[in-house]
């Protein structure tokens, strides 16, 4: 892994973790048990998952799904069940406070959402 990429991951984790911790605490989600148990017990309950996207095939698939540019840093909320996403406004500094505000607005559906359309989803080549 390149040092610059490691720095980006550390930065992303440092601004996402407080928002994730606040969210999990507010929704009484406990990760002290095995993650499989949590997922099995929460099947009916929708809860947010936080992902740091590094330069990988998975990140590329997510970018292709919603049609995102390769801009860094970028904070995106993806609502798969409702087939929509929202991007934090370009130029807004990504801080603990701005991420927390973004997550709060996402939960309240108070963001400018963009629909994930069939045209945005790229079919696999193989």
N, C-alpha and C positions, 0 to 999 in steps of 0.2 A: 504494500500500500504506500502511496506517495505521501510525504509529509504534509503537503497542502491538503490532501484529502482527509488525512487524520485530523488536522486542525479544523476542517469544516465539520467533521462528525462531532468533535468535541464541542464546537460552538452550537451545533444543532441540538445536541443533547442538553447542553446547559440552558438553552431557552425553552426547550420542550418539557423537560422534566418537571419544573415547578407547575406548569399548567396541567400536565398529566397527573401529578400527585394531587393537586387540588381537585381535579375531576374525579379521580378514583376515590378520594376521601369523601367527597360530597355524595357519591353514589354507592358508598359502602362496598367498594370492590377491593378485595384483599388478594394480593399476589403472593402471600406467604405460602399458600397451598400450591399444589402442582397446577400449572397453567391448563392442562387438559381438564382437570376437575372444574376449573373456573368456566371454561368454554362449555362444558357439558351442562353445568348448572345454570348458565346464562343464555341458553339457546333462544328462549323466548324474549329475553331482555336485550334490546339493542344498546350497545355501549360503544363509546369511542375507543379507537385504537390509534396510537401514535407511532409513526414510522419515520425514521430518518432515511431518506433515499440517497444512497451512494451511487456512484456510476456503476450500474449493474444491469443485467437483463431484466430484473424485476422492475427497477426504476424506469427503464425504457418502455416496458409494457404499460406502466401506469401513465407515463407521459403520452404514449400513443393513444391510450384509452380516452383521455380527455383533451388531447391535442395541445399539449403544453410545449412552449419553447424551452430550450436548454439554458434558462437563465438561472443564475445562482446569486445570492441565496433566494429561495422561493418558498413561501408557505402556502399550502393548498389544503382545503378541506374537501374531501370527496365523500359524497353521500350516495353510495352505491344503490341502496334499496330504492331511493327516489330518483336515481339516474341524473344526478346534478353535482356540480362542484362550484367552489368559490375560491378565488385567489386573493391573498392579502394584497392590498393596493401597492403597486410598484412605487418605490421611493420611500415607503414607510420603513423606518428602522425596525429590524426584528430584535425585540428585547423581551424579557420575561413579561413585562406589562403588556406589550402589544400582542404577544402570543396569547396571553390569558384573555385579553379583550376579544381577540379573534375567535377563540374557542367559545367564549360566552355568547358572542353574536351568532356563531354557528348553531349553538344549541337553541337559540331563540328564533332561528331562521331569519335573522336580521342582517344577512349578507346579500350581496348581489350574486345570485346563483346563475350558473350557465348550465343549460341542459346538456347531458351526454346523449348525443344523437347517434344514429346508426352510421352516419358519415364520419363521425369522429373515431369510431372503433375500426381499427385496421385489421383485416383478415390475415391470419398467419400465412406466410409464403409456402410453408411445407405442409 
